[in-house]
Amino acid sequence: MQAVTTFLRGSGSTPAYTRSAGGGGTMSYELLVEQRESIDGWTVCTVCLNLDRTSAVAGKRWRCTDCGVDASNDSQRALKTYLTENSAETIANNLEQWGNVKGVRAAYKMLRSARYKCLLTLGRRLRGEPAIG
């Protein structure tokens, strides 16, 4: 857990995931992992796993700040619903498969892996399961 938070914060004052291309500039995962905010007001992009506040996604002209997908293809899911529908095993399997992908920039691979780890942590917490690591 500490490693994920350390990665998200990075070595400087700006979180590592916000320094990536199109990082959105928010500290959404950090806010949720550290339990500074409830998961109820957040939406996850199922394409890139970026989080946005649900109120921001509700607009018809909304686009994901990371991957650029718009709301027309139903790629946005309420975070709580996403975590309920995807078990810890499913998210862990997706993380493992993502780790085996070749030809992806290292920074994006690390970013997406960190997002999977955060989703794993949030899902286990939501279901009352013990945290691992």
Secondary structure, 3 states (H helix, E strand, C coil): CHHHHHHHHCCCCCCHHHCCCCCCCCCHHHHHHCCCCCHHHEEEECCCCCEEEHHHHCCCCCECCCCCCEHHHCCEEEHHHHHHHCCHHHHHHHHHHHHCCCCCCHHHHHHHHHHHHHHHHHHHHHCCCCCCC
